[in-house]
Amino acid sequence: MQLTDGQVLEAYASDLTPHSHPSSHTTSPSPPILSPWITHGSKVTVFFSNKMSAPKQGYLYKSNTDQWSFIPGRAALHNNRNRPIPLLNFDAAAPTLIQQHIIAPNWLTTKSFMEQYNLAITTKTLARRIVLAGTASPDHLTDDTISQHLSDNPAGTLATIFKISASHLQSQHEPKLHEHYRLSPNHDKQIWDDSYREEYFGLHNDTNTWEYISEEEYQNLKTLLGRPLPTMPISKIKRDAAGNPIRAKYRIVVLGNLDPHNWSKSDCFAPVLSALELRILLAIATQFRVIPKQCDAIQAFCQTTLPPNERYVCTPPKGCPITPPKTYLLLKKTLYGLKRSPRHWYETAKKKALLQLNLEPCPNASCIFSGHILPDKPPL
């Protein structure tokens, strides 16, 4: 902690608990009451976000000197040869570790842990794999290298997710995912790292487009879901009206051409504004002397929940450093590349936004909506 005069002090979690003033009449404080499941040999799942890339299953171990440790692995405790992880001041710190979802009873899968215990912490830890990629190959990322990197780089190394500027790109080449990891760390690599991170976590966290399932879970659902559809990241340098680069953008898409559903043309149809309709709108704006406005819906095609008869499972993009190993993406919402994504987006925008504003589609131009938004005001 940092004091007002700038001095920095270090303290254990147990040092932060209140203590009574010393007195000759006081007795030593009684030991804290631990949860019933915290015993020697208990099966637990532990996730130290500064040392682990994913939750680990293992056992609690209490030595003859009352020192606690965590032994990772599911082998029987007396046969487990994994290196114990010391749990300093565990008796006092245990309630905090439980409250912060760092330790949980029983053996939980990564999926169950993320669903029940703080997905945000897990996501940030997985994101650190990308940060590490600036100094190591994604193929060699281990818990030890992650721990070392985090100890050398204080909290805050993860950039805030927002639109990534392309103005500082030294090369105008739009790389593939496996290509940009070979770029120099001091070159354009960090920009494309941030761009991929923006897209991935926008889909994973903001829109909840997919959920992780393990290899075992996929095999159990294989007869219902069919073969997994591959995904791929597409990079793009967006430019302004003068042709200057303004944004480095990744888009994760699914290969919808491999969609096993036999959709008809009417199933996939989504109206698009024609050039004639656009010219009419501009002519109307000119007649009424108003300035046309435009807006952008972020990850528009990922706003619609998939209906029960449309279920897809995908493999993560090749070379993705965020998705845990042997993990599939079970789609919960539409994704770019699926044949019916444009149709779903049109229906969602119409029902949940435009119709709610009392705007109705024109009979002969389904992309043009008009109506009275404000009372006693001209129609829009």
C-alpha positions as CSV (number, residue, x, y, z in Angstrom):
1,M,0.0,0.0,0.0
2,Q,1.1,3.6,-0.6
3,L,1.0,6.2,2.1
4,T,0.2,9.9,1.7
5,D,3.9,10.8,1.9
6,G,4.7,8.4,-0.9
7,Q,6.1,5.6,1.2
8,V,5.2,2.1,0.0
9,L,4.6,-0.7,2.5
10,E,4.1,-4.4,1.9
11,A,1.8,-6.5,3.9
12,Y,0.3,-10.0,3.9
13,A,-3.5,-10.5,3.8
14,S,-3.4,-11.6,7.4
15,D,-1.8,-8.2,8.4
16,L,-4.8,-6.4,7.1
17,T,-7.2,-8.0,9.7
18,P,-7.9,-5.9,12.8
19,H,-5.9,-6.6,15.9
20,S,-6.7,-5.5,19.4
21,H,-4.4,-3.3,21.4
22,P,-1.8,-5.1,23.4
23,S,-2.7,-5.5,27.0
24,S,-1.4,-7.6,29.9
25,H,-4.9,-8.9,30.5
26,T,-5.6,-10.0,26.9
27,T,-5.1,-13.5,25.6
28,S,-3.8,-14.6,22.2
29,P,-6.5,-14.4,19.5
30,S,-8.3,-17.6,18.7
31,P,-7.5,-19.0,15.3
32,P,-10.0,-18.1,12.5
33,I,-12.9,-20.5,11.8
34,L,-12.3,-22.1,8.4
35,S,-15.0,-23.4,6.1
36,P,-15.8,-27.1,6.8
37,W,-14.4,-28.2,3.4
38,I,-11.0,-26.8,4.1
39,T,-9.2,-29.8,5.6
40,H,-6.1,-31.7,4.9
41,G,-6.5,-33.8,1.7
42,S,-9.6,-31.8,0.5
43,K,-10.2,-31.8,-3.3
44,V,-10.1,-28.2,-4.4
45,T,-9.8,-26.1,-7.6
46,V,-7.4,-23.2,-7.3
47,F,-6.8,-20.2,-9.7
48,F,-4.0,-17.8,-8.9
49,S,-4.4,-15.4,-11.7
50,N,-0.8,-14.1,-11.4
51,K,0.7,-17.6,-11.6
52,M,-1.7,-19.8,-13.6
53,S,-3.1,-19.6,-17.1
54,A,-6.2,-21.7,-16.1
55,P,-7.8,-23.2,-12.9
56,K,-6.0,-26.2,-11.5
57,Q,-7.4,-29.2,-9.7
58,G,-5.6,-30.6,-6.7
59,Y,-5.5,-31.2,-3.0
60,L,-5.0,-29.1,0.1
61,Y,-2.0,-30.3,2.2
62,K,-1.3,-29.4,5.8
63,S,2.1,-30.2,7.2
64,N,3.0,-31.2,10.7
65,T,4.0,-27.6,11.3
66,D,0.5,-26.4,10.3
67,Q,1.7,-24.9,7.1
68,W,-0.8,-25.2,4.2
69,S,0.1,-26.0,0.6
70,F,-1.7,-26.7,-2.6
71,I,-0.6,-29.8,-4.5
72,P,-1.9,-29.7,-8.2
73,G,-2.9,-32.8,-10.0
74,R,-5.5,-35.5,-9.5
75,A,-3.2,-38.4,-8.6
76,A,-3.7,-39.8,-5.1
77,L,-2.2,-37.5,-2.6
78,H,0.3,-40.1,-1.3
79,N,1.5,-40.7,-4.9
80,N,1.3,-37.1,-6.2
81,R,4.8,-35.9,-7.0
82,N,3.9,-32.4,-8.3
83,R,5.6,-29.5,-6.6
84,P,3.5,-28.1,-3.7
85,I,2.5,-24.4,-3.9
86,P,2.8,-22.8,-0.5
87,L,-0.2,-21.0,0.8
88,L,1.2,-18.4,3.2
89,N,-0.9,-17.3,6.1
90,F,-3.7,-19.5,4.7
91,D,-5.7,-19.7,8.0
92,A,-6.2,-15.9,7.9
93,A,-6.3,-15.5,4.2
94,A,-8.7,-18.3,3.4
95,P,-11.9,-16.3,3.7
96,T,-10.5,-13.7,1.3
97,L,-9.4,-16.3,-1.2
98,I,-12.8,-17.9,-1.1
99,Q,-14.6,-14.5,-1.5
100,Q,-12.4,-13.5,-4.4
101,H,-13.0,-16.9,-6.1
102,I,-9.4,-17.9,-6.0
103,I,-10.1,-21.2,-4.3
104,A,-13.2,-23.4,-4.6
105,P,-14.3,-26.8,-3.2
106,N,-14.2,-29.9,-5.3
107,W,-12.7,-30.5,-8.7
108,L,-14.3,-28.1,-11.3
109,T,-13.7,-28.1,-15.0
110,T,-12.4,-24.8,-16.5
111,K,-15.8,-24.3,-18.0
112,S,-17.6,-24.8,-14.6
113,F,-15.1,-22.6,-12.8
114,M,-15.5,-19.7,-15.3
115,E,-19.3,-20.0,-15.2
116,Q,-19.6,-20.1,-11.4
117,Y,-16.6,-18.1,-10.3
118,N,-15.7,-14.8,-11.8
119,L,-15.3,-15.1,-15.6
120,A,-13.6,-11.7,-15.6
121,I,-10.5,-12.9,-13.7
122,T,-10.2,-15.9,-16.0
123,T,-10.5,-13.8,-19.1
124,K,-7.9,-11.3,-18.0
125,T,-5.5,-14.1,-17.3
126,L,-6.1,-15.7,-20.7
127,A,-5.5,-12.3,-22.3
128,R,-2.0,-12.2,-20.7
129,R,-1.1,-14.9,-23.2
130,I,-1.3,-12.2,-25.9
131,V,0.8,-9.8,-23.9
132,L,3.4,-12.4,-23.4
133,A,3.6,-13.0,-27.1
134,G,5.7,-9.9,-27.4
135,T,8.6,-11.7,-25.7
136,A,7.8,-15.4,-26.4
137,S,6.4,-17.7,-28.9
138,P,2.7,-18.6,-28.2
139,D,3.8,-22.3,-28.6
140,H,6.1,-22.0,-25.5
141,L,3.7,-20.2,-23.1
142,T,3.7,-22.0,-19.8
143,D,2.5,-21.1,-16.3
144,D,6.1,-20.4,-15.3
145,T,6.7,-17.9,-18.1
146,I,3.4,-16.3,-17.4
147,S,4.3,-15.9,-13.8
148,Q,7.7,-14.5,-14.6
149,H,6.3,-12.0,-17.1
150,L,3.7,-10.8,-14.7
151,S,6.3,-10.3,-11.9
152,D,8.4,-8.3,-14.3
153,N,5.5,-6.3,-15.6
154,P,3.2,-4.7,-13.0
155,A,-0.6,-4.7,-13.2
156,G,-1.9,-2.6,-16.0
157,T,0.1,-4.1,-18.8
158,L,-3.2,-5.1,-20.4
159,A,-4.3,-2.2,-22.7
160,T,-7.8,-0.9,-22.3
161,I,-10.0,-2.3,-25.1
162,F,-11.1,0.3,-27.6
163,K,-10.7,1.0,-31.3
164,I,-7.1,0.4,-32.2
165,S,-5.5,3.2,-34.2
166,A,-3.6,2.3,-37.4
167,S,-1.9,5.6,-37.7
168,H,1.4,4.3,-36.3
169,L,1.6,1.2,-38.4
170,Q,5.0,1.0,-40.2
171,S,3.7,-1.6,-42.8
172,Q,0.5,-1.4,-44.7
173,H,0.4,-5.2,-45.0
174,E,-2.7,-6.8,-43.5
175,P,-1.3,-9.9,-41.8
176,K,-2.9,-13.2,-41.0
177,L,-3.0,-14.2,-37.4
178,H,-0.1,-16.6,-37.6
179,E,1.9,-14.0,-39.6
180,H,1.6,-11.1,-37.3
181,Y,3.1,-13.2,-34.4
182,R,6.3,-13.3,-36.4
183,L,6.6,-9.5,-36.5
184,S,9.2,-7.7,-34.3
185,P,7.8,-6.8,-30.9
186,N,8.8,-3.2,-31.6
187,H,7.3,-3.2,-35.0
188,D,3.5,-3.5,-35.7
189,K,3.0,-6.5,-33.6
190,Q,1.6,-4.7,-30.5
191,I,-1.0,-2.9,-32.6
192,W,-2.3,-6.2,-34.2
193,D,-2.2,-7.8,-30.8
194,D,-4.5,-5.1,-29.4
195,S,-6.7,-5.4,-32.4
196,Y,-7.2,-9.1,-32.1
197,R,-7.7,-8.8,-28.4
198,E,-10.4,-6.1,-29.0
199,E,-12.3,-8.4,-31.4
200,Y,-11.9,-11.6,-29.3
201,F,-13.0,-10.2,-26.0
202,G,-15.8,-8.2,-27.7
203,L,-17.3,-11.5,-28.8
204,H,-16.4,-13.5,-25.7
205,N,-17.4,-10.9,-23.0
206,D,-19.5,-8.1,-24.4
207,T,-21.9,-10.0,-26.6
208,N,-21.4,-13.5,-25.2
209,T,-21.3,-14.9,-28.7
210,W,-20.0,-18.3,-27.6
211,E,-19.2,-20.4,-24.6
212,Y,-16.3,-22.7,-24.0
213,I,-16.8,-26.5,-24.1
214,S,-14.2,-29.2,-23.6
215,E,-13.3,-32.0,-25.9
216,E,-15.3,-34.4,-23.8
217,E,-18.4,-32.2,-23.8
218,Y,-18.1,-31.8,-27.6
219,Q,-17.9,-35.6,-28.1
220,N,-21.1,-36.0,-26.0
221,L,-22.9,-33.4,-28.2
222,K,-21.3,-34.4,-31.5
223,T,-24.4,-36.3,-32.8
224,L,-26.5,-33.1,-32.2
225,L,-24.0,-30.5,-33.4
226,G,-22.2,-32.3,-36.2
227,R,-18.7,-31.5,-37.2
228,P,-17.2,-28.2,-35.9
229,L,-17.0,-25.3,-38.3
230,P,-13.6,-23.6,-38.5
231,T,-13.1,-20.0,-37.8
232,M,-10.5,-17.6,-39.1
233,P,-9.4,-14.0,-38.3
234,I,-9.4,-11.4,-41.1
235,S,-7.3,-8.3,-40.6
236,K,-8.2,-5.0,-42.2
237,I,-6.7,-1.5,-42.2
238,K,-9.6,0.9,-42.3
239,R,-9.0,4.3,-43.9
240,D,-10.5,7.8,-43.9
241,A,-11.8,9.7,-46.9
242,A,-8.3,10.8,-47.8
243,G,-6.9,7.2,-47.7
244,N,-5.0,7.6,-44.4
245,P,-5.0,4.6,-42.1
246,I,-7.2,5.2,-39.1
247,R,-8.0,1.8,-37.6
248,A,-6.4,-1.7,-37.4
249,K,-9.3,-4.1,-37.3
250,Y,-9.6,-7.9,-36.9
251,R,-12.8,-9.7,-37.6
252,I,-13.3,-13.3,-36.5
253,V,-15.5,-15.1,-38.9
254,V,-16.9,-18.6,-39.3
255,L,-16.6,-20.5,-42.6
256,G,-20.4,-20.5,-43.3
257,N,-19.9,-22.3,-46.6
258,L,-19.5,-25.5,-44.5
259,D,-22.8,-24.9,-42.8
260,P,-24.6,-28.3,-42.8
261,H,-28.1,-26.8,-42.8
262,N,-29.9,-26.8,-46.1
263,W,-31.2,-23.2,-46.1
264,S,-33.3,-21.8,-48.9
265,K,-32.8,-18.4,-50.4
266,S,-35.8,-17.0,-48.5
267,D,-34.4,-18.3,-45.2
268,C,-31.2,-16.3,-45.7
269,F,-32.6,-13.1,-47.4
270,A,-31.9,-9.8,-45.7
271,P,-32.8,-6.5,-47.5
272,V,-30.1,-4.1,-48.5
273,L,-30.3,-0.4,-49.3
274,S,-30.0,0.0,-53.1
275,A,-28.2,2.9,-54.8
276,L,-31.5,4.3,-56.0
277,E,-32.9,4.3,-52.5
278,L,-29.8,6.0,-51.1
279,R,-30.1,8.8,-53.8
280,I,-33.7,9.3,-52.9
281,L,-32.8,9.7,-49.2
282,L,-30.1,12.2,-50.0
283,A,-32.5,14.1,-52.3
284,I,-35.0,14.3,-49.4
285,A,-32.3,15.5,-47.0
286,T,-31.3,18.2,-49.5
287,Q,-34.9,19.3,-50.0
288,F,-35.4,19.8,-46.3
289,R,-31.9,21.2,-45.7
290,V,-30.9,18.6,-43.1
291,I,-27.6,16.9,-42.7
292,P,-27.7,13.1,-43.1
293,K,-26.3,11.2,-40.1
294,Q,-24.9,7.7,-40.0
295,C,-24.0,5.3,-37.2
296,D,-22.2,2.0,-36.7
297,A,-23.5,-0.9,-34.7
298,I,-20.5,-2.6,-33.1
299,Q,-20.4,-6.3,-33.9
300,A,-23.9,-6.1,-35.4
301,F,-24.2,-9.6,-36.6
302,C,-23.5,-10.9,-33.1
303,Q,-26.5,-9.4,-31.3
304,T,-29.0,-12.1,-32.0
305,T,-29.4,-15.3,-29.9
306,L,-29.5,-18.3,-32.1
307,P,-32.8,-20.2,-32.2
308,P,-32.9,-23.8,-30.9
309,N,-32.9,-25.3,-34.4
310,E,-29.6,-23.5,-35.2
311,R,-26.8,-24.9,-33.2
312,Y,-23.2,-24.6,-34.1
313,V,-19.9,-25.5,-32.6
314,C,-16.7,-24.0,-33.9
315,T,-13.0,-24.4,-33.5
316,P,-11.0,-21.3,-32.4
317,P,-8.9,-19.5,-35.0
318,K,-5.7,-21.3,-35.8
319,G,-2.9,-20.0,-33.7
320,C,-5.2,-18.2,-31.2
321,P,-3.2,-17.6,-28.0
322,I,-6.3,-16.9,-25.9
323,T,-8.6,-19.9,-26.2
324,P,-7.5,-22.7,-23.8
325,P,-6.1,-25.9,-25.4
326,K,-8.6,-28.6,-26.5
327,T,-11.5,-26.2,-26.3
328,Y,-14.4,-25.6,-28.7
329,L,-16.6,-22.6,-29.1
330,L,-20.3,-23.4,-28.8
331,L,-22.1,-20.5,-30.5
332,K,-24.9,-18.8,-28.4
333,K,-25.4,-16.0,-30.9
334,T,-25.0,-15.4,-34.6
335,L,-21.5,-14.8,-35.9
336,Y,-20.1,-13.3,-39.1
337,G,-19.9,-15.8,-41.9
338,L,-23.1,-17.8,-41.0
339,K,-25.6,-17.8,-43.9
340,R,-28.5,-16.5,-41.8
341,S,-26.6,-13.9,-39.8
342,P,-27.7,-11.0,-42.0
343,R,-31.3,-12.1,-41.7
344,H,-31.1,-12.4,-38.0
345,W,-29.5,-8.9,-37.7
346,Y,-32.2,-7.3,-39.8
347,E,-35.0,-8.9,-37.7
348,T,-33.3,-7.9,-34.5
349,A,-32.7,-4.3,-35.5
350,K,-36.3,-4.0,-36.7
351,K,-38.0,-5.6,-33.7
352,K,-35.9,-4.4,-30.9
353,A,-35.0,-0.9,-32.1
354,L,-36.8,0.6,-35.1
355,L,-40.3,-0.6,-34.3
356,Q,-39.9,0.4,-30.7
357,L,-39.3,4.0,-32.0
358,N,-42.6,3.8,-33.9
359,L,-40.8,3.5,-37.2
360,E,-42.3,1.3,-39.8
361,P,-40.7,-0.2,-43.0
362,C,-41.8,1.2,-46.3
363,P,-43.9,-1.3,-48.2
364,N,-41.6,-1.4,-51.3
365,A,-38.3,-0.6,-49.5
366,S,-37.8,-2.8,-46.5
367,C,-34.6,-1.0,-45.5
368,I,-36.2,2.4,-45.2
369,F,-38.2,3.1,-42.1
370,S,-40.4,6.2,-41.4
371,G,-42.7,7.4,-38.6
372,H,-43.3,9.8,-35.8
373,I,-40.6,9.5,-33.1
374,L,-41.5,12.6,-31.1
375,P,-45.1,13.8,-30.6
376,D,-46.0,17.1,-32.3
377,K,-42.9,16.8,-34.5
378,P,-42.7,16.2,-38.2
379,P,-42.4,12.5,-39.2
380,L,-38.9,11.1,-39.8
